[in-house]
Amino acid sequence: MELVVGIIAVIGTIALMPVIFLVGMLAVVVVLGIIMMPFAWIIGVTETIKAKKEIARKRKAFEEMKKRVGEVNKNFSQRM
């Protein structure tokens, strides 16, 4: 009788191994997600700040270029 119960227990354990593995992996993913989330937020904020600075720099360069083109057009009009 004990042998039959032992065999059933082994078969049940083997059958539940994928479930145990998946639950364990889910726990690992949740823990890593909780640990890594602040770093993701920090990286996202720094990338956003970099992008805004880059956009401001390009906008300033564009305004300077527009000003220079306006001066060139004015000089060209005065020569004509």
N, C-alpha and C positions, 0 to 999 in steps of 0.2 A: 504494500500500500504506500509506504513512504517513497518507494522508487517511482511509482506512478505520479505522486504529487510532485516529486523532484523533477521528473521529466516535463510535466505540465508547467511547472514554474520556469524551467529553462526555456521552453518553447514560448511561453508568455513574455519572458524577458527579451528574447530574441525578436519577437514580433513587435515589442514596444520600443526597441532601440531607435528606429527612425524618429519616433515621436519624441523620445528623450533627447536625441541629438538636435532636433529642430527647436525644441523648447530651450535647450542650452544655448544654441546659436542666437535665438531671439533675445535671450537675456544678455548675451555678450554685445549684440548690436545696440540694445537699449542703453547699456552702461557706457559703451563707447560713444554713442550719440550724445548722452548727457555730458560726458567729459569733453567732447570735441566742440559742442555747440558754441561756447563762448569764444573759442578761437575762430570759428567760422564767422561769428558776428564781427569780431575785431578785424578780420581780413576784409570782410564786406565793407565795413565803414572806411577803412584805409583806402580801398580801391575806389570807393565813391568819392572820397576827398581828392584822390589823385586825378580822377576823371574830371571833376569840376574845375580843378586848377588847370588842367590841360585845355579844357573848353574855354576858360577865361583867357588863357594865354593866346589861343588861336583867335579869339574874338578881338583881343587887343591888337594882334598883328594884322588882322583884317582891317580894323579901323585905321591903323597907321598906313596900310597900303591904299585904302580909299582916299585918305588925306593927300598922299603923295600923287595919286592919279589926278585928283582934283587940281593940285598945284600945277602939274604938267599940262593939263588941259587949259588952265587959265593962262599959263605962259605961252602955250601954242596959239591960243585965241588972240593974245596981245600981239604976237608976231605977225599974224595974218592981217 
